[in-house]
Amino acid sequence: MRTLAHDRQTVLKHIKNRVQIALESFEGEDGNYEAMSRNIAEKTVRDELVDFAGRRGNDTYGALLEYVSDDMFGLGPIEPLLRNEKVTDILIEDVDIFIVTGDSRRKVQEGFGSVNDVLRVIDRITARVGKRVDVMNPTCDCDLYEGSRCHIIVPPAADRYYVTIRKLGCMDLVLSDWVSGKIITASGSELLSEAVRGKSNIIIAGGTGAGKTTLLNSLAKLIEPDQIIITLEDTYELRIDRPHVRRLLTRSRNTESHTEISFSLLIKNAMRMNPDRLIMGEVRDEAAYDLLHALNTGHRGSISTIHANSVIDALWRLETLAAMAKQNSSLPAIRRQVSRVVDLVVFLRGIELEGGRYKARRVVEICKLASGLGTDEEYQLDVQYSGEGE
């Protein structure tokens, strides 16, 4: 007996052939070919499915229409996962697909039919944002059409094809969601709210997957609506619903000789745009020096993230990155600058995988910095909040 899975493959192959025939006989008008050909393809799909459903029933039509549309016009087997609100992460390893739901990770039953199908989806993802992934450009960071964050790495930079998707929904939280999720207490939440309202410069530290960008996004939502906010990102991740948000984006140099747009260049331009707040996605290179310079010239209330394993590690990493940009500057001078411009450091503990299960995130510590160093030239930290043992 024929199954729905068998019908899917049979009908999909048949419809692709019918669409190809329809497009080959179509001669579009100048400038309208892409839109017209899409309309013809969609009409052919629906006509063929209506004919098929007449023999198999309306329930079959709906399921097949969604399946065929996802394959021909969308991202194939990824599409239903993007629509599933319970799925927070999608991980592609060659033809296999894994998902994260809640505190577990599992392999989905239906993956890609072949590596060529994976490459076709990768091309669709990158083409929409004007990028390309190939042997010469084997990595890419971008966002999907619905806002999810996507990272792609392919051979020769990897042994296989890997696509990692972090869905928008899991990052678009308000601070009260962190309290209800028991990631931070109400008192810790109020401490962060007061820091944002008081225009403190905040560094959010933690490991990979700790929730740094998610927390940054939540804090940025507390900024007053009338303030000019400039965001600096590698990919568009922040969702700040304010009228005066100016979004700047980095760009790597590629084979088409596009000029590189670095964080340092964006910071220098942002300072000329009269911002009330600077929001930098992550400090990861020599741009740390330019960020410190911007904060030292009156741009209060700025927020950024950094990879680190503790509060003190975050400060050491920040000064090390800044020193890389100005090798003739002394480390004590940079350390004094860090102590003057950074007001608050928030440390989150990352997600740790154990036996296929995920531990919950937690805001471990929030420390205030004194405006100056101690007699031993070390940072003076005042622990304002501790989430350990709660």
Kinemage of the C-alpha trace (Angstrom):
@kinemage 1
@onewidth
@group {chain A} dominant
@subgroup {mainchain}
@vectorlist {calphas} color= white
{ca met a 1} P 0.000 0.000 0.000
{ca arg a 2} L 1.272 3.436 -0.895
{ca thr a 3} L 2.128 5.659 2.055
{ca leu a 4} L 2.087 9.451 2.374
{ca ala a 5} L 5.903 9.465 2.475
{ca his a 6} L 5.965 7.548 -0.824
{ca asp a 7} L 3.364 9.920 -2.282
{ca arg a 8} L 5.474 12.912 -1.254
{ca gln a 9} L 8.529 11.785 -3.188
{ca thr a 10} L 6.522 10.626 -6.206
{ca val a 11} L 4.422 13.793 -6.439
{ca leu a 12} L 7.415 16.052 -5.772
{ca lys a 13} L 9.396 14.481 -8.618
{ca his a 14} L 6.403 14.719 -10.969
{ca ile a 15} L 5.667 18.349 -10.081
{ca lys a 16} L 9.293 19.415 -10.490
{ca asn a 17} L 9.216 18.021 -14.021
{ca arg a 18} L 5.937 19.811 -14.772
{ca val a 19} L 7.268 23.110 -13.405
{ca gln a 20} L 10.434 22.783 -15.484
{ca ile a 21} L 8.358 22.256 -18.634
{ca ala a 22} L 6.167 25.255 -17.810
{ca leu a 23} L 9.168 27.523 -17.217
{ca glu a 24} L 10.947 26.413 -20.393
{ca ser a 25} L 7.942 27.504 -22.438
{ca phe a 26} L 7.743 30.879 -20.710
{ca glu a 27} L 9.437 34.010 -22.034
{ca gly a 28} L 9.226 36.696 -19.406
{ca glu a 29} L 9.145 40.413 -20.000
{ca asp a 30} L 12.285 42.387 -19.261
{ca gly a 31} L 12.630 42.997 -15.539
{ca asn a 32} L 9.673 40.777 -14.620
{ca tyr a 33} L 11.072 37.307 -15.291
{ca glu a 34} L 11.787 36.360 -11.682
{ca ala a 35} L 8.365 37.383 -10.347
{ca met a 36} L 6.473 35.937 -13.316
{ca ser a 37} L 8.345 32.626 -13.251
{ca arg a 38} L 7.634 32.283 -9.521
{ca asn a 39} L 3.924 32.813 -10.192
{ca ile a 40} L 3.939 30.204 -12.975
{ca ala a 41} L 5.780 27.713 -10.761
{ca glu a 42} L 3.334 28.207 -7.887
{ca lys a 43} L 0.312 27.888 -10.198
{ca thr a 44} L 1.703 24.677 -11.702
{ca val a 45} L 2.275 23.241 -8.228
{ca arg a 46} L -1.283 23.988 -7.135
{ca asp a 47} L -2.868 22.724 -10.353
{ca glu a 48} L -0.986 19.429 -10.169
{ca leu a 49} L -1.799 18.974 -6.483
{ca val a 50} L -5.494 19.738 -7.023
{ca asp a 51} L -5.574 17.009 -9.657
{ca phe a 52} L -3.787 14.599 -7.312
{ca ala a 53} L -5.979 15.485 -4.320
{ca gly a 54} L -9.076 14.807 -6.370
{ca arg a 55} L -7.986 11.188 -6.339
{ca arg a 56} L -6.661 11.022 -2.755
{ca gly a 57} L -8.674 13.513 -0.635
{ca asn a 58} L -8.326 17.096 0.673
{ca asp a 59} L -6.283 16.110 3.729
{ca thr a 60} L -3.618 14.720 1.435
{ca tyr a 61} L -3.686 17.915 -0.628
{ca gly a 62} L -2.942 20.159 2.354
{ca ala a 63} L -0.061 18.037 3.600
{ca leu a 64} L 1.467 17.696 0.137
{ca leu a 65} L 1.053 21.390 -0.692
{ca glu a 66} L 3.023 22.337 2.420
{ca tyr a 67} L 5.675 19.698 1.724
{ca val a 68} L 6.137 20.571 -1.954
{ca ser a 69} L 6.100 24.339 -1.294
{ca asp a 70} L 8.743 23.968 1.426
{ca asp a 71} L 10.971 21.976 -0.922
{ca met a 72} L 10.560 24.113 -4.047
{ca phe a 73} L 10.274 27.617 -2.593
{ca gly a 74} L 11.572 27.355 0.964
{ca leu a 75} L 14.277 25.626 2.959
{ca gly a 76} L 13.026 22.060 2.570
{ca pro a 77} L 12.829 19.980 5.769
{ca ile a 78} L 13.979 22.979 7.828
{ca glu a 79} L 10.741 24.900 7.189
{ca pro a 80} L 8.416 22.914 9.497
{ca leu a 81} L 11.077 23.131 12.208
{ca leu a 82} L 11.204 26.915 11.865
{ca arg a 83} L 7.413 26.981 12.283
{ca asn a 84} L 7.566 24.793 15.401
{ca glu a 85} L 7.643 27.146 18.411
{ca lys a 86} L 9.059 24.452 20.690
{ca val a 87} L 12.237 24.120 18.607
{ca thr a 88} L 14.966 26.561 19.694
{ca asp a 89} L 17.969 25.277 17.699
{ca ile a 90} L 18.359 23.426 14.398
{ca leu a 91} L 21.640 21.624 13.694
{ca ile a 92} L 22.415 20.217 10.235
{ca glu a 93} L 25.248 17.713 9.787
{ca asp a 94} L 25.397 16.729 6.132
{ca val a 95} L 21.982 15.159 5.435
{ca asp a 96} L 21.073 14.658 9.115
{ca ile a 97} L 19.059 17.196 11.103
{ca phe a 98} L 19.078 17.549 14.894
{ca ile a 99} L 16.868 19.853 16.956
{ca val a 100} L 16.945 21.261 20.480
{ca thr a 101} L 13.609 21.431 22.304
{ca gly a 102} L 13.534 22.464 25.931
{ca asp a 103} L 16.452 20.720 27.617
{ca ser a 104} L 17.094 17.918 25.119
{ca arg a 105} L 18.597 17.342 21.695
{ca arg a 106} L 17.438 14.692 19.244
{ca lys a 107} L 17.708 13.665 15.613
{ca val a 108} L 14.619 14.237 13.473
{ca gln a 109} L 13.286 11.390 11.378
{ca glu a 110} L 13.183 13.223 8.052
{ca gly a 111} L 16.461 14.764 6.953
{ca phe a 112} L 17.761 15.793 3.537
{ca gly a 113} L 17.617 13.397 0.599
{ca ser a 114} L 21.194 14.104 -0.450
{ca val a 115} L 24.110 16.486 0.057
{ca asn a 116} L 22.994 18.281 -3.126
{ca asp a 117} L 19.726 19.125 -1.344
{ca val a 118} L 21.742 20.563 1.547
{ca leu a 119} L 23.796 22.684 -0.862
{ca arg a 120} L 20.621 23.932 -2.539
{ca val a 121} L 19.234 25.100 0.821
{ca ile a 122} L 22.561 26.726 1.731
{ca asp a 123} L 22.477 28.624 -1.582
{ca arg a 124} L 18.951 29.843 -0.848
{ca ile a 125} L 19.953 31.020 2.635
{ca thr a 126} L 23.034 32.926 1.479
{ca ala a 127} L 21.589 34.327 -1.774
{ca arg a 128} L 18.871 36.173 0.150
{ca val a 129} L 21.483 38.181 2.082
{ca gly a 130} L 23.860 38.654 -0.861
{ca lys a 131} L 26.492 36.217 0.389
{ca arg a 132} L 28.019 33.023 -0.946
{ca val a 133} L 29.494 29.855 0.518
{ca asp a 134} L 31.980 27.847 -1.536
{ca val a 135} L 35.568 26.556 -1.492
{ca met a 136} L 36.948 30.103 -1.495
{ca asn a 137} L 34.449 31.329 1.135
{ca pro a 138} L 33.714 28.287 3.320
{ca thr a 139} L 32.076 30.105 6.259
{ca cys a 140} L 29.147 32.464 6.618
{ca asp a 141} L 27.159 34.182 9.371
{ca cys a 142} L 23.757 35.524 8.380
{ca asp a 143} L 20.113 35.700 9.372
{ca leu a 144} L 17.183 33.802 7.886
{ca tyr a 145} L 14.084 35.404 6.400
{ca glu a 146} L 12.218 35.130 9.720
{ca gly a 147} L 15.106 36.518 11.784
{ca ser a 148} L 16.843 33.390 13.100
{ca arg a 149} L 20.630 33.430 13.412
{ca cys a 150} L 22.467 31.086 11.039
{ca his a 151} L 26.075 29.905 10.837
{ca ile a 152} L 27.368 27.837 7.923
{ca ile a 153} L 30.718 26.100 7.528
{ca val a 154} L 31.593 23.734 4.675
{ca pro a 155} L 34.656 21.852 3.333
{ca pro a 156} L 37.575 22.526 3.192
{ca ala a 157} L 37.122 24.408 6.484
{ca ala a 158} L 35.202 21.425 7.904
{ca asp a 159} L 34.993 17.684 7.315
{ca arg a 160} L 31.304 17.912 6.389
{ca tyr a 161} L 28.556 20.447 5.765
{ca tyr a 162} L 27.352 22.074 8.984
{ca val a 163} L 24.523 24.582 9.423
{ca thr a 164} L 23.655 25.872 12.893
{ca ile a 165} L 20.433 27.842 13.376
{ca arg a 166} L 19.438 29.646 16.583
{ca lys a 167} L 15.808 30.629 16.274
{ca leu a 168} L 14.709 34.187 16.962
{ca gly a 169} L 11.992 33.233 19.433
{ca cys a 170} L 14.449 31.949 22.024
{ca met a 171} L 16.366 35.248 21.982
{ca asp a 172} L 13.460 37.687 21.907
{ca leu a 173} L 12.801 37.838 25.669
{ca val a 174} L 11.986 40.629 28.102
{ca leu a 175} L 13.671 40.741 31.499
{ca ser a 176} L 10.589 39.391 33.278
{ca asp a 177} L 10.964 36.190 31.225
{ca trp a 178} L 14.369 35.661 32.842
{ca val a 179} L 12.758 35.929 36.278
{ca ser a 180} L 9.884 33.574 35.463
{ca gly a 181} L 12.416 31.127 34.004
{ca lys a 182} L 14.377 31.269 37.285
{ca ile a 183} L 17.516 32.387 35.454
{ca ile a 184} L 17.745 35.448 37.692
{ca thr a 185} L 15.853 36.570 40.785
{ca ala a 186} L 13.531 39.574 40.924
{ca ser a 187} L 16.151 41.525 42.919
{ca gly a 188} L 18.805 40.767 40.300
{ca ser a 189} L 16.428 41.836 37.541
{ca glu a 190} L 15.737 45.136 39.297
{ca leu a 191} L 19.475 45.704 39.721
{ca leu a 192} L 19.995 45.359 35.962
{ca ser a 193} L 16.973 47.550 35.196
{ca glu a 194} L 18.339 50.327 37.405
{ca ala a 195} L 21.747 50.006 35.744
{ca val a 196} L 20.214 50.465 32.274
{ca arg a 197} L 18.053 53.390 33.403
{ca gly a 198} L 21.092 54.946 35.116
{ca lys a 199} L 23.120 54.656 31.864
{ca ser a 200} L 25.756 52.337 33.294
{ca asn a 201} L 28.207 50.776 30.859
{ca ile a 202} L 27.542 47.038 31.043
{ca ile a 203} L 29.627 44.068 29.878
{ca ile a 204} L 27.830 40.706 29.670
{ca ala a 205} L 30.230 37.751 29.959
{ca gly a 206} L 29.850 34.009 29.571
{ca gly a 207} L 30.690 30.997 27.465
{ca thr a 208} L 29.183 29.847 24.186
{ca gly a 209} L 25.422 29.346 24.507
{ca ala a 210} L 25.233 31.032 27.904
{ca gly a 211} L 22.647 33.540 26.687
{ca lys a 212} L 24.826 36.657 26.429
{ca thr a 213} L 23.187 38.056 23.292
{ca thr a 214} L 19.731 37.127 24.579
{ca leu a 215} L 20.315 39.056 27.811
{ca leu a 216} L 21.781 41.996 25.895
{ca asn a 217} L 18.640 42.080 23.771
{ca ser a 218} L 16.456 42.015 26.898
{ca leu a 219} L 18.359 44.879 28.525
{ca ala a 220} L 18.263 46.966 25.346
{ca lys a 221} L 14.466 46.801 25.411
{ca leu a 222} L 14.592 48.875 28.636
{ca ile a 223} L 16.208 51.883 26.949
{ca glu a 224} L 14.001 54.966 26.716
{ca pro a 225} L 12.134 55.313 23.380
{ca asp a 226} L 13.452 58.800 22.619
{ca gln a 227} L 17.134 57.808 22.704
{ca ile a 228} L 19.263 57.183 19.609
{ca ile a 229} L 20.592 53.629 19.747
{ca ile a 230} L 23.323 52.424 17.398
{ca thr a 231} L 23.845 48.670 17.193
{ca leu a 232} L 27.024 47.088 15.833
{ca glu a 233} L 26.704 43.425 14.833
{ca asp a 234} L 28.097 40.650 12.655
{ca thr a 235} L 24.556 39.507 11.852
{ca tyr a 236} L 21.250 41.167 12.664
{ca glu a 237} L 20.322 39.492 15.956
{ca leu a 238} L 19.037 42.280 18.178
{ca arg a 239} L 15.311 43.043 18.153
{ca ile a 240} L 14.998 46.463 19.779
{ca asp a 241} L 11.526 47.913 19.287
{ca arg a 242} L 12.446 51.584 19.471
{ca pro a 243} L 11.936 54.392 16.925
{ca his a 244} L 15.571 55.570 16.805
{ca val a 245} L 17.585 52.379 16.282
{ca arg a 246} L 20.382 52.660 13.710
{ca arg a 247} L 21.780 49.258 12.776
{ca leu a 248} L 25.350 48.879 11.518
{ca leu a 249} L 26.738 45.610 10.178
{ca thr a 250} L 30.266 44.297 9.631
{ca arg a 251} L 31.326 42.642 6.385
{ca ser a 252} L 34.278 40.393 5.607
{ca arg a 253} L 36.426 40.803 2.530
{ca asn a 254} L 35.452 38.284 -0.163
{ca thr a 255} L 36.521 37.105 -3.597
{ca glu a 256} L 34.462 39.838 -5.252
{ca ser a 257} L 36.858 42.401 -3.717
{ca his a 258} L 34.244 43.954 -1.461
{ca thr a 259} L 35.909 46.191 1.079
{ca glu a 260} L 36.028 44.797 4.600
{ca ile a 261} L 33.823 46.594 7.131
{ca ser a 262} L 35.270 45.980 10.594
{ca phe a 263} L 33.908 46.683 14.050
{ca ser a 264} L 36.588 49.349 14.456
{ca leu a 265} L 35.334 51.142 11.338
{ca leu a 266} L 31.731 50.905 12.528
{ca ile a 267} L 32.591 52.287 15.981
{ca lys a 268} L 34.417 55.264 14.482
{ca asn a 269} L 31.434 56.037 12.263
{ca ala a 270} L 28.934 55.444 15.066
{ca met a 271} L 30.624 58.116 17.172
{ca arg a 272} L 29.866 60.643 14.413
{ca met a 273} L 26.171 59.731 14.403
{ca asn a 274} L 25.370 61.379 17.748
{ca pro a 275} L 24.288 58.215 19.604
{ca asp a 276} L 22.824 58.104 23.100
{ca arg a 277} L 23.726 54.426 23.400
{ca leu a 278} L 26.158 52.063 21.683
{ca ile a 279} L 25.151 48.396 21.608
{ca met a 280} L 27.954 46.135 20.387
{ca gly a 281} L 27.061 42.499 19.713
{ca glu a 282} L 30.363 41.036 20.897
{ca val a 283} L 33.871 42.285 21.668
{ca arg a 284} L 36.183 39.766 20.037
{ca asp a 285} L 39.122 41.629 18.448
{ca glu a 286} L 41.149 44.839 18.428
{ca ala a 287} L 37.891 46.821 18.227
{ca ala a 288} L 37.951 46.603 22.040
{ca tyr a 289} L 40.320 49.586 22.048
{ca asp a 290} L 37.964 51.672 19.915
{ca leu a 291} L 35.055 50.690 22.163
{ca leu a 292} L 36.953 51.792 25.274
{ca his a 293} L 37.815 55.060 23.540
{ca ala a 294} L 34.145 55.636 22.656
{ca leu a 295} L 33.013 54.947 26.208
{ca asn a 296} L 35.758 57.193 27.561
{ca thr a 297} L 34.511 60.138 25.495
{ca gly a 298} L 31.044 60.321 27.008
{ca his a 299} L 28.981 57.566 25.399
{ca arg a 300} L 27.360 56.309 28.566
{ca gly a 301} L 24.811 53.522 28.859
{ca ser a 302} L 26.499 51.220 26.374
{ca ile a 303} L 26.150 47.415 26.466
{ca ser a 304} L 28.300 44.679 24.948
{ca thr a 305} L 29.114 40.990 25.350
{ca ile a 306} L 32.369 39.080 25.637
{ca his a 307} L 33.425 35.425 25.876
{ca ala a 308} L 34.833 34.718 29.349
{ca asn a 309} L 34.636 32.236 32.216
{ca ser a 310} L 34.191 34.725 35.050
{ca val a 311} L 33.862 38.428 35.790
{ca ile a 312} L 37.590 38.943 36.236
{ca asp a 313} L 38.346 36.889 33.114
{ca ala a 314} L 36.044 39.207 31.154
{ca leu a 315} L 38.010 42.263 32.272
{ca trp a 316} L 41.353 40.612 31.529
{ca arg a 317} L 40.154 39.552 28.089
{ca leu a 318} L 38.873 43.058 27.353
{ca glu a 319} L 42.197 44.654 28.220
{ca thr a 320} L 44.142 42.009 26.265
{ca leu a 321} L 42.076 42.627 23.133
{ca ala a 322} L 42.524 46.380 23.522
{ca ala a 323} L 46.289 45.929 23.926
{ca met a 324} L 46.397 44.016 20.635
{ca ala a 325} L 45.273 47.170 18.824
{ca lys a 326} L 47.754 49.496 20.526
{ca gln a 327} L 50.888 47.485 21.164
{ca asn a 328} L 52.789 50.593 22.215
{ca ser a 329} L 50.311 51.206 25.059
{ca ser a 330} L 51.162 49.861 28.491
{ca leu a 331} L 48.860 47.276 30.026
{ca pro a 332} L 48.451 49.285 33.265
{ca ala a 333} L 47.250 52.285 31.222
{ca ile a 334} L 44.662 50.168 29.428
{ca arg a 335} L 43.627 48.555 32.713
{ca arg a 336} L 43.007 51.985 34.256
{ca gln a 337} L 40.893 52.901 31.243
{ca val a 338} L 38.833 49.714 31.585
{ca ser a 339} L 38.249 50.378 35.294
{ca arg a 340} L 37.027 53.919 34.550
{ca val a 341} L 34.571 53.154 31.749
{ca val a 342} L 33.099 49.749 32.677
{ca asp a 343} L 30.518 50.092 35.446
{ca leu a 344} L 28.967 46.644 35.655
{ca val a 345} L 29.903 43.105 34.564
{ca val a 346} L 27.260 40.384 34.365
{ca phe a 347} L 28.421 36.756 34.241
{ca leu a 348} L 26.188 33.945 32.950
{ca arg a 349} L 26.938 30.258 33.228
{ca gly a 350} L 26.702 28.440 29.910
{ca ile a 351} L 24.619 25.429 29.004
{ca glu a 352} L 26.439 22.193 29.817
{ca leu a 353} L 25.411 19.031 27.977
{ca glu a 354} L 25.252 15.888 30.091
{ca gly a 355} L 23.871 12.663 28.660
{ca gly a 356} L 21.820 14.529 26.063
{ca arg a 357} L 20.336 16.875 28.677
{ca tyr a 358} L 20.932 20.602 29.121
{ca lys a 359} L 21.437 22.365 32.393
{ca ala a 360} L 19.478 25.593 32.824
{ca arg a 361} L 21.151 28.926 32.252
{ca arg a 362} L 21.797 31.096 35.268
{ca val a 363} L 23.008 34.622 35.930
{ca val a 364} L 25.828 33.710 38.298
{ca glu a 365} L 27.188 37.085 39.316
{ca ile a 366} L 26.807 40.817 38.815
{ca cys a 367} L 29.785 42.939 39.886
{ca lys a 368} L 30.239 46.675 40.088
{ca leu a 369} L 33.653 48.164 39.314
{ca ala a 370} L 35.203 50.926 41.319
{ca ser a 371} L 36.316 53.883 39.236
{ca gly a 372} L 39.993 53.145 39.627
{ca leu a 373} L 42.385 50.357 40.560
{ca gly a 374} L 43.504 49.183 43.985
{ca thr a 375} L 46.954 49.734 45.424
{ca asp a 376} L 48.043 46.447 43.839
{ca glu a 377} L 46.880 47.709 40.401
{ca glu a 378} L 44.097 45.103 40.356
{ca tyr a 379} L 40.406 45.659 39.649
{ca gln a 380} L 38.246 46.495 42.647
{ca leu a 381} L 35.087 44.390 42.360
{ca asp a 382} L 31.963 44.854 44.451
{ca val a 383} L 29.619 41.847 44.139
{ca gln a 384} L 26.114 43.267 43.763
{ca tyr a 385} L 24.370 39.960 43.087
{ca ser a 386} L 25.200 36.278 43.398
{ca gly a 387} L 23.014 33.584 41.851
{ca glu a 388} L 24.982 30.679 43.274
{ca gly a 389} L 23.073 28.374 45.576
{ca glu a 390} L 19.669 29.879 44.829
